[in-house]
Amino acid sequence: MDTDVVVVGCGPVGALTANLLGVRGVRTVVIERSTAPHGQPRAFSCDDEALRVYQQAGLREEVAADMYPPALVEYVSGNGRPFATIALDEVDFGLGSAPLHFFDQPWLETSLRGGLDRFEHVSLRTGVEMTGLDQDADGVTVFLRALDNGAVSSLRARYVLGCDGARSATRTAVGISLSGTSYSEPWLAISGDVAPGGVRQQTTRFVCDWRRPAFVSPGAFGTHRLEFMLRATETPAEMTRPETVARLIAPYVDPDRFTVTRAVVYTFHHLVARRWRAGRVFLLGDAAHQMPPFLGQGLCSGLRDAANLTWKLAMVLDGTAGDDLLDTYEAERRPHTAAMAATSVRLGRVFLVRNRVLAFLRDATLRAVQAVPRVRRFVRHFEFKPAPVLHKGALAGGTSRGAVGTMFPQPLVLPAGAPAPVRLDDVLGAGFAVIGPSVTATTRWPGPPATLIRVLRPGSTPAVDESPAVDRTPAVDESPAVDRTPAVAEGRAVEESPAVEESRAVKDGVLTVVDVDGVLTAWFAKHRAEVAVLRPDRFVYATTLAASAPLTT
């Protein structure tokens, strides 16, 4: 085999997928038609789950630089009066970040591509397109063509991941069709830079004007994003003229202090591939599913795909798990993606009312029902967003129950010997983790190698191993020949995190952390558990060490 995995496409989903495979030591080749990161700001938003995935790839700080976290999202009528507000500054889903961020796509893609330079076992081939593939029982042959001179070549891999967008060549090559609907109304998307004093509307808003729905918001790096629905008689050529753009944006930014970087007309879709796996070929991101933009979850859903599939591929490739583990990818991801898409469609129905009377009734009804405290909280605290929950798949017992199948929280913890608190995931390592107040050196779990973490109550002082410090953390850019399998001592696996720089923080194979704000203590009390087994994507696999471990071969 030339490589373990070929990733087709190096947009945000493909680049993130390759970084996650790199972290897990998987030999990867990324194929991309473009020779440089995309220079236009297309994707715009991400959530706390997405930032947690970037964190797992070791790139959270890089991609989060100068992101804009809006404090409020307002739904306003045509006269600018709010009829619903999401108070994001009052929302904490417990995953370690604010619930919504706006970013700059060129910066994001540059950061993700730069992250690939950490790995000698990951390579990026630009200016190359996939023209076809042929798979058999042992692997996949990918046929390639260089765009500059037409030279053809091929590449042999164990698996192929299609991260090549809505017009996926990978999906076409394996004969998978899409089902769903496309929206007929075109939209004008405008992005640009705003000079100081040029912003007239500071708040993120869905302008639910029955005459012309719009979305406006500040973005990263002092940018602004504005989108407007086109009317039936309007053409893309007319609407992208500078004078038309200036007229549309004038209520929100000063046209004389706004430099347009992108103004394009687009339509959106609600489509899903009929299946996401064809033998050794998998579809991720827009290649597998596309949804309306009203919840800002298109890219986020693709990042969740990457987080779900990459650790499973790594386990199958190193022989820790059988190939049937990969079947849980679609089983786990499709229901959540469908829920996100359905919620986005429902928001669109609120947003896109095109009748004056119906718009008046919508505004009056939503204002009235929010007089009920529980309804108001449901809207204001973003509770209508589908929670990250797995209903069946790679879970102890195969299905969710209690805490099993939910995403584990990520509060601040203070590792033994550390000068300051860190986010929990920074000490969990890249693999499984066994965490809880009762974890000790004698803890055993009959599953894959795992980090052992003991949680102390707030205010506790963890003991520190006074033996000489020895750094056993592998560098991320070691050659692919380096064995990255966590060490196993006396039947238990101990995987030390790069965030824990000195080995003395790990005593008798267990990392002890203080639960700074009491979040973990409350979680274990709520679920009446003394231990939780966490998957590499931080979903709860089990809440008992006696749980079966079907992931292992």
MIMI-628578 format. One line per 8 residues: their letters; for each residue x, y, z of C-alpha. Coordinates in Angstrom, 2 decimals. Layout:
% residues N
A = X,Y,Z ~ ...
This chain:
% residues 553
MDTDVVVV = 0.00,0.00,0.00 ~ 1.21,3.51,-0.81 ~ -0.66,4.90,2.18 ~ -3.33,4.00,4.71 ~ -5.87,6.69,3.83 ~ -6.46,9.01,0.89 ~ -8.48,12.13,1.74 ~ -10.05,13.68,-1.35
GCGPVGAL = -10.47,17.41,-0.86 ~ -8.62,19.85,1.40 ~ -11.34,22.29,2.33 ~ -12.02,22.73,6.06 ~ -13.48,19.22,6.49 ~ -10.76,17.46,4.50 ~ -7.94,19.39,6.17 ~ -9.36,18.78,9.63
TANLLGVR = -9.80,15.08,8.82 ~ -6.17,14.82,7.74 ~ -5.01,16.56,10.92 ~ -6.98,14.16,13.11 ~ -5.53,11.20,11.22 ~ -2.09,12.74,11.64 ~ -2.54,13.04,15.41 ~ -3.40,9.33,15.47
GVRTVVIE = -0.34,8.32,13.46 ~ -2.25,7.25,10.32 ~ -0.35,7.51,7.02 ~ -2.44,9.90,4.94 ~ -2.32,11.52,1.51 ~ -4.60,14.49,0.81 ~ -5.61,15.22,-2.80 ~ -6.73,18.76,-3.67
RSTAPHGQ = -7.45,20.46,-7.00 ~ -6.58,23.96,-5.82 ~ -2.99,24.95,-5.30 ~ -3.76,27.35,-2.43 ~ -6.31,27.64,0.38 ~ -9.64,29.09,-0.68 ~ -9.35,32.87,-0.79 ~ -13.04,33.65,-0.39
PRAFSCDD = -15.01,33.78,2.90 ~ -17.74,31.21,2.24 ~ -18.33,29.23,5.46 ~ -18.82,31.62,8.35 ~ -19.90,30.01,11.62 ~ -18.88,27.26,14.02 ~ -20.03,26.18,17.45 ~ -18.56,24.88,20.70
EALRVYQQ = -18.58,21.30,19.42 ~ -16.54,22.35,16.37 ~ -13.97,24.13,18.52 ~ -13.67,20.99,20.63 ~ -12.89,19.00,17.48 ~ -10.24,21.54,16.46 ~ -8.84,21.14,19.97 ~ -8.58,17.38,19.50
AGLREEVA = -6.49,18.10,16.40 ~ -4.21,20.34,18.45 ~ -5.26,23.45,16.53 ~ -7.83,25.18,18.68 ~ -5.76,28.25,19.47 ~ -4.67,28.71,15.86 ~ -8.11,28.51,14.27 ~ -9.84,30.45,17.04
ADMYPPAL = -7.61,33.50,16.63 ~ -9.83,36.59,16.34 ~ -13.05,34.61,15.94 ~ -16.10,36.70,16.79 ~ -18.44,35.22,19.44 ~ -21.76,37.09,19.20 ~ -23.43,37.85,22.51 ~ -26.92,38.00,21.01
VEYVSGNG = -28.77,36.78,17.95 ~ -31.93,38.72,17.27 ~ -34.89,37.88,15.06 ~ -36.42,41.19,14.05 ~ -39.41,42.23,11.97 ~ -39.19,44.53,8.98 ~ -39.24,47.60,11.23 ~ -36.24,46.33,13.23
RPFATIAL = -38.19,45.39,16.35 ~ -37.03,42.07,17.89 ~ -39.63,39.34,18.35 ~ -37.17,36.67,19.54 ~ -33.69,36.80,21.04 ~ -31.07,34.12,21.63 ~ -28.89,35.32,24.51 ~ -25.70,33.45,23.68
DEVDFGLG = -23.80,35.20,26.47 ~ -26.14,33.40,28.91 ~ -25.61,29.98,27.32 ~ -22.99,27.42,28.35 ~ -23.43,23.92,26.97 ~ -20.44,22.79,29.03 ~ -18.11,21.94,26.15 ~ -15.38,24.46,26.89
SAPLHFFD = -16.31,27.34,24.56 ~ -19.00,29.87,23.78 ~ -21.85,28.31,21.78 ~ -21.32,30.27,18.55 ~ -18.36,31.83,16.74 ~ -17.93,33.54,13.38 ~ -14.64,33.00,11.57 ~ -12.73,33.92,8.44
QPWLETSL = -12.55,30.94,6.07 ~ -9.24,31.87,4.37 ~ -7.61,32.13,7.81 ~ -9.19,28.84,8.88 ~ -8.02,26.94,5.81 ~ -4.50,28.36,6.09 ~ -4.33,27.29,9.74 ~ -5.60,23.79,9.02
RGGLDRFE = -3.23,23.27,6.10 ~ -0.37,24.57,8.22 ~ -1.23,21.97,10.85 ~ -0.43,19.21,8.37 ~ 3.23,20.28,8.41 ~ 3.53,18.73,11.88 ~ 3.30,15.21,10.47 ~ 5.88,13.46,8.32
HVSLRTGV = 3.33,10.73,7.67 ~ 0.76,13.15,6.16 ~ 1.28,14.71,2.72 ~ -0.77,17.19,0.71 ~ -0.79,17.01,-3.09 ~ -2.27,20.13,-4.67 ~ -3.12,20.79,-8.29 ~ -4.28,17.16,-8.63
EMTGLDQD = -7.77,15.80,-9.20 ~ -9.22,12.35,-8.66 ~ -10.57,10.93,-11.91 ~ -11.81,7.60,-10.60 ~ -11.21,4.76,-8.20 ~ -11.30,0.98,-8.12 ~ -11.61,-0.99,-4.91 ~ -11.16,-4.62,-3.98
ADGVTVFL = -11.04,-6.66,-0.80 ~ -7.62,-5.31,0.21 ~ -7.77,-1.63,-0.69 ~ -8.62,1.13,-3.13 ~ -6.74,2.33,-6.20 ~ -7.23,6.06,-6.73 ~ -6.61,7.42,-10.23 ~ -5.21,10.95,-10.43
RALDNGAV = -4.53,13.63,-13.01 ~ -2.27,16.66,-12.62 ~ -4.12,19.80,-13.68 ~ -1.04,21.64,-14.97 ~ 0.26,19.07,-17.47 ~ -2.36,16.30,-17.55 ~ 0.04,13.67,-16.17 ~ -1.82,10.65,-14.84
SSLRARYV = -0.89,8.49,-11.87 ~ -2.47,6.23,-9.28 ~ -2.30,5.72,-5.56 ~ -3.06,2.63,-3.51 ~ -4.68,3.01,-0.08 ~ -6.57,0.99,2.49 ~ -9.42,3.53,2.65 ~ -10.61,6.64,0.82
LGCDGARS = -12.47,9.53,2.47 ~ -14.47,11.80,0.18 ~ -14.33,15.31,1.66 ~ -14.74,16.96,-1.73 ~ -17.90,18.96,-1.20 ~ -21.38,19.16,-2.66 ~ -20.28,18.16,-6.16 ~ -18.23,15.26,-4.79
ATRTAVGI = -16.30,13.30,-7.40 ~ -15.87,10.59,-4.78 ~ -19.62,10.20,-4.38 ~ -20.03,10.03,-8.14 ~ -17.23,7.47,-8.48 ~ -18.96,5.02,-6.14 ~ -22.42,5.64,-7.61 ~ -24.11,7.08,-4.53
SLSGTSYS = -27.04,9.40,-5.23 ~ -28.51,12.26,-3.22 ~ -32.08,12.66,-2.02 ~ -33.85,15.73,-0.73 ~ -34.84,19.17,-1.96 ~ -33.25,22.33,-3.29 ~ -34.55,25.79,-2.45 ~ -35.46,27.89,-5.47
EPWLAISG = -34.88,31.30,-3.90 ~ -31.42,32.69,-4.67 ~ -29.49,34.68,-2.06 ~ -26.86,37.38,-2.34 ~ -23.98,36.84,0.10 ~ -21.76,39.85,0.76 ~ -18.58,39.80,2.82 ~ -16.27,42.71,3.44
DVAPGGVR = -13.98,44.71,5.69 ~ -15.38,47.58,7.73 ~ -13.29,50.65,8.55 ~ -13.53,52.10,12.09 ~ -16.85,53.79,12.65 ~ -18.43,52.07,9.68 ~ -20.79,49.68,11.49 ~ -24.34,50.95,11.84
QQTTRFVC = -25.89,47.75,13.21 ~ -23.71,45.99,15.80 ~ -25.95,43.02,16.58 ~ -26.18,39.68,14.77 ~ -29.64,39.74,13.23 ~ -32.02,37.71,11.16 ~ -34.09,40.42,9.50 ~ -37.44,38.69,8.97
DWRRPAFV = -38.81,41.29,6.58 ~ -41.49,39.67,4.42 ~ -40.39,41.90,1.52 ~ -36.71,40.85,1.66 ~ -35.40,38.53,4.41 ~ -31.79,39.21,5.34 ~ -29.00,38.18,7.71 ~ -26.37,40.62,9.01
SPGAFGTH = -23.55,40.17,11.50 ~ -20.08,41.29,12.46 ~ -17.42,38.66,11.78 ~ -13.77,37.88,12.51 ~ -11.00,40.41,11.95 ~ -13.37,43.38,11.76 ~ -15.33,41.95,8.85 ~ -19.07,41.97,8.24
RLEFMLRA = -21.36,39.42,6.61 ~ -24.64,40.39,4.98 ~ -27.04,38.16,3.04 ~ -30.22,39.14,1.20 ~ -32.88,37.10,-0.55 ~ -33.44,37.99,-4.20 ~ -36.90,38.70,-5.49 ~ -38.34,36.81,-8.45
TETPAEMT = -37.60,39.59,-10.95 ~ -34.02,40.25,-9.82 ~ -30.95,38.79,-11.55 ~ -27.50,37.97,-10.16 ~ -25.86,40.47,-12.52 ~ -28.15,43.26,-11.31 ~ -27.80,42.43,-7.62 ~ -24.00,42.25,-7.57
RPETVARL = -23.53,45.71,-9.09 ~ -21.67,48.05,-6.70 ~ -24.58,50.51,-6.53 ~ -27.05,47.71,-5.66 ~ -24.75,46.31,-3.00 ~ -24.30,49.78,-1.50 ~ -28.06,50.31,-1.31 ~ -28.70,46.97,0.39
IAPYVDPD = -25.97,47.25,3.01 ~ -26.54,50.93,3.86 ~ -28.88,50.28,6.85 ~ -26.22,48.10,8.47 ~ -22.78,49.43,7.45 ~ -21.57,52.65,5.88 ~ -20.99,51.82,2.18 ~ -18.18,54.38,2.04
RFTVTRAV = -16.32,52.57,4.83 ~ -17.01,49.05,3.60 ~ -14.70,47.18,1.22 ~ -16.43,44.29,-0.49 ~ -14.31,41.12,-0.62 ~ -17.01,38.83,-1.94 ~ -20.47,39.30,-3.45 ~ -22.01,36.17,-4.97
VYTFHHLV = -25.47,34.77,-5.56 ~ -26.14,31.23,-4.37 ~ -28.92,28.80,-3.60 ~ -28.96,26.27,-0.78 ~ -30.08,22.68,-0.47 ~ -31.42,20.08,1.92 ~ -29.83,16.92,0.53 ~ -28.34,13.74,1.95
ARRWRAGR = -26.46,10.86,0.34 ~ -28.43,7.62,0.36 ~ -25.50,5.93,2.07 ~ -22.22,7.25,3.45 ~ -20.12,4.15,2.93 ~ -19.38,2.08,-0.15 ~ -16.92,-0.65,0.84 ~ -13.68,1.11,1.66
VFLLGDAA = -14.91,4.54,0.59 ~ -16.61,6.99,2.98 ~ -18.32,10.34,2.46 ~ -17.94,13.25,4.88 ~ -19.23,16.81,5.04 ~ -21.10,18.25,2.08 ~ -20.28,15.14,0.08 ~ -22.62,13.28,2.46
HQMPPFLG = -25.14,15.94,3.49 ~ -26.14,19.54,2.79 ~ -28.54,21.65,4.82 ~ -30.03,25.15,4.85 ~ -27.80,27.76,6.54 ~ -30.24,29.08,9.14 ~ -28.68,27.19,12.07 ~ -25.10,27.61,10.86
QGLCSGLR = -24.45,23.86,11.09 ~ -23.29,22.85,7.61 ~ -19.55,22.93,8.27 ~ -19.98,21.92,11.91 ~ -21.71,18.73,10.81 ~ -18.77,17.87,8.55 ~ -16.32,18.40,11.41 ~ -18.38,16.05,13.56
DAANLTWK = -18.13,13.47,10.77 ~ -14.34,13.74,10.89 ~ -14.21,13.45,14.68 ~ -16.42,10.35,14.57 ~ -14.71,8.45,11.77 ~ -10.99,9.14,12.20 ~ -10.46,7.44,15.56 ~ -12.35,4.39,14.32
LAMVLDGT = -10.19,4.19,11.21 ~ -7.07,4.41,13.36 ~ -8.25,1.50,15.51 ~ -9.10,-0.64,12.49 ~ -5.80,0.14,10.78 ~ -3.69,-0.78,13.81 ~ -5.67,-3.98,14.37 ~ -7.31,-2.88,17.61
AGDDLLDT = -10.81,-3.19,16.13 ~ -12.53,-5.00,13.30 ~ -13.82,-3.39,10.12 ~ -17.42,-3.56,11.33 ~ -16.62,-0.71,13.73 ~ -16.64,1.56,10.68 ~ -20.31,0.76,10.07 ~ -21.13,2.72,13.22
YEAERRPH = -20.01,5.94,11.51 ~ -23.20,6.46,9.51 ~ -25.37,4.82,12.18 ~ -24.20,7.41,14.70 ~ -23.88,10.49,12.52 ~ -26.92,10.32,10.23 ~ -29.61,10.80,12.94 ~ -27.90,13.83,14.46
TAAMAATS = -27.28,15.38,11.04 ~ -30.93,14.83,10.13 ~ -32.01,16.51,13.38 ~ -29.80,19.53,12.66 ~ -31.14,19.80,9.12 ~ -34.75,19.53,10.30 ~ -34.21,22.26,12.89 ~ -32.61,24.45,10.25
VRLGRVFL = -35.62,23.93,7.97 ~ -37.98,24.90,10.80 ~ -36.00,28.07,11.48 ~ -36.18,28.84,7.79 ~ -39.96,28.66,7.90 ~ -39.93,31.32,10.62 ~ -37.35,33.42,8.82 ~ -38.69,33.21,5.27
VRNRVLAF = -42.35,34.19,5.67 ~ -43.13,36.13,2.47 ~ -46.67,37.29,3.23 ~ -47.37,40.51,5.12 ~ -50.29,39.19,7.13 ~ -48.53,35.95,8.01 ~ -45.42,37.88,9.04 ~ -47.52,40.05,11.38
LRDATLRA = -49.12,36.96,12.91 ~ -45.70,35.29,13.32 ~ -44.24,38.29,15.13 ~ -47.26,38.71,17.41 ~ -47.45,35.00,18.22 ~ -43.76,34.62,19.07 ~ -43.80,37.70,21.26 ~ -46.88,36.41,23.09
VQAVPRVR = -45.72,32.85,23.74 ~ -42.44,34.10,25.16 ~ -44.40,35.59,28.03 ~ -44.41,32.00,29.31 ~ -41.08,31.63,31.20 ~ -40.39,28.09,29.99 ~ -40.98,29.03,26.35 ~ -38.89,32.16,26.72
RFVRHFEF = -36.02,30.13,28.17 ~ -36.33,27.55,25.38 ~ -35.77,30.29,22.80 ~ -33.45,32.62,24.70 ~ -31.06,29.87,25.82 ~ -30.85,28.13,22.44 ~ -32.45,24.96,23.80 ~ -33.95,24.12,20.42
KPAPVLHK = -30.52,23.21,19.09 ~ -30.22,19.39,18.90 ~ -27.90,18.10,21.61 ~ -24.87,15.94,20.74 ~ -26.29,12.51,21.57 ~ -25.64,9.10,20.04 ~ -28.62,6.75,20.14 ~ -26.87,3.59,18.94
GALAGGTS = -23.45,2.55,17.76 ~ -20.05,2.07,19.38 ~ -21.38,2.26,22.93 ~ -21.38,-0.22,25.79 ~ -24.42,-2.37,25.08 ~ -24.79,-0.81,21.63 ~ -27.40,1.80,22.60 ~ -27.65,4.96,24.68
RGAVGTMF = -28.98,4.90,28.22 ~ -28.44,7.39,30.99 ~ -25.16,9.19,30.40 ~ -23.99,6.65,27.83 ~ -24.11,8.21,24.37 ~ -23.95,11.81,25.60 ~ -20.99,14.13,25.14 ~ -18.88,14.46,28.28
PQPLVLPA = -18.45,18.02,29.58 ~ -15.18,19.90,29.24 ~ -14.58,22.14,32.27 ~ -11.31,23.53,33.57 ~ -9.20,21.13,35.61 ~ -5.97,21.60,37.54 ~ -3.52,18.72,36.93 ~ -1.18,17.75,39.73
GAPAPVRL = 1.89,19.95,39.60 ~ 0.45,22.30,36.98 ~ 0.71,26.08,37.54 ~ -2.74,26.87,36.15 ~ -5.98,25.15,35.13 ~ -6.39,23.74,31.59 ~ -9.32,22.50,29.56 ~ -10.09,18.86,30.32
DDVLGAGF = -9.46,17.57,26.79 ~ -5.90,18.88,26.98 ~ -5.09,16.13,29.48 ~ -7.22,13.31,28.06 ~ -4.82,12.28,25.27 ~ -5.88,11.25,21.78 ~ -7.44,7.91,22.69 ~ -9.90,6.49,25.20
AVIGPSVT = -9.98,7.81,28.76 ~ -11.19,6.33,32.04 ~ -12.07,9.18,34.36 ~ -13.76,9.52,37.72 ~ -13.34,10.08,41.46 ~ -12.72,6.38,42.09 ~ -9.99,5.82,39.48 ~ -6.81,4.45,41.07
ATTRWPGP = -3.65,2.56,40.08 ~ -5.61,-0.67,40.37 ~ -8.33,0.42,37.93 ~ -8.82,-2.03,35.09 ~ -10.94,-1.71,31.94 ~ -11.11,-4.58,29.41 ~ -11.05,-2.27,26.42 ~ -8.64,-0.30,24.23
PATLIRVL = -5.68,1.51,25.81 ~ -6.86,4.48,27.83 ~ -5.65,7.42,29.89 ~ -6.48,7.01,33.60 ~ -7.65,10.21,35.33 ~ -8.71,10.61,38.94 ~ -10.97,13.59,39.68 ~ -10.72,15.40,43.02
RPGSTPAV = -13.32,17.77,44.39 ~ -12.84,21.55,44.10 ~ -10.28,22.90,46.56 ~ -8.42,19.60,46.90 ~ -4.62,19.38,46.63 ~ -3.41,16.45,44.50 ~ -0.27,14.59,45.47 ~ 2.69,15.02,43.11
DESPAVDR = 5.21,12.34,42.25 ~ 8.56,13.74,43.42 ~ 10.64,11.40,41.23 ~ 12.75,13.02,38.48 ~ 10.69,14.24,35.59 ~ 10.99,12.31,32.35 ~ 9.12,13.58,29.30 ~ 7.59,10.58,27.56
TPAVDESP = 5.34,12.57,25.24 ~ 5.99,11.71,21.56 ~ 6.56,14.60,19.19 ~ 3.77,15.01,16.69 ~ 6.11,15.14,13.73 ~ 7.81,11.80,14.27 ~ 8.09,9.47,11.29 ~ 5.24,7.07,10.54
AVDRTPAV = 7.37,4.19,11.71 ~ 7.10,5.39,15.30 ~ 4.70,3.30,17.37 ~ 2.16,5.68,18.90 ~ 0.24,2.96,20.75 ~ -0.14,3.94,24.43 ~ 2.00,1.96,26.86 ~ 0.32,-0.85,28.76
AEGRAVEE = 1.43,-1.48,32.32 ~ 0.15,-4.37,34.39 ~ -2.90,-4.85,32.18 ~ -3.95,-1.21,32.05 ~ -3.11,1.40,29.48 ~ -1.66,4.77,30.40 ~ -1.64,7.44,27.72 ~ 0.05,10.64,28.86
SPAVEESR = -1.23,13.85,27.30 ~ 1.05,16.37,25.57 ~ -0.52,19.02,27.82 ~ 1.05,17.36,30.87 ~ 4.65,18.28,30.29 ~ 6.22,16.49,33.26 ~ 5.71,12.84,34.01 ~ 5.59,13.55,37.75
AVKDGVLT = 1.99,14.75,37.15 ~ 1.20,11.07,36.56 ~ 1.55,9.04,39.76 ~ 1.36,5.23,39.58 ~ -0.06,5.47,36.07 ~ -2.91,7.82,37.07 ~ -3.16,11.54,36.33 ~ -4.89,13.35,39.17
VVDVDGVL = -6.79,16.56,38.43 ~ -8.79,18.96,40.58 ~ -12.30,19.77,39.36 ~ -11.86,23.54,39.52 ~ -15.49,24.64,39.23 ~ -17.22,21.47,40.44 ~ -18.62,20.59,37.01 ~ -17.29,17.02,36.97
TAWFAKHR = -18.24,16.42,40.60 ~ -21.80,17.46,39.78 ~ -21.83,15.29,36.63 ~ -20.81,12.13,38.46 ~ -23.33,12.85,41.24 ~ -26.13,13.47,38.74 ~ -25.49,10.19,36.95 ~ -24.69,8.24,40.15
AEVAVLRP = -21.44,7.07,38.64 ~ -17.92,6.71,39.99 ~ -16.26,6.33,36.62 ~ -16.85,7.15,32.95 ~ -15.19,5.62,29.92 ~ -14.79,8.25,27.21 ~ -14.30,7.60,23.51 ~ -11.65,9.58,21.63
DRFVYATT = -14.40,11.92,20.36 ~ -15.43,12.49,24.01 ~ -18.77,10.74,23.93 ~ -19.45,8.57,26.97 ~ -18.88,4.93,26.07 ~ -19.72,3.45,29.49 ~ -20.23,4.38,33.13 ~ -18.96,1.11,34.54
LAASAPLT = -15.67,-0.70,34.09 ~ -17.57,-3.99,33.90 ~ -19.06,-2.93,30.56 ~ -18.31,-5.14,27.62 ~ -15.75,-3.81,25.16 ~ -16.89,-4.86,21.66 ~ -14.47,-2.38,20.07 ~ -11.52,-4.70,20.54
T = -10.70,-7.67,18.37
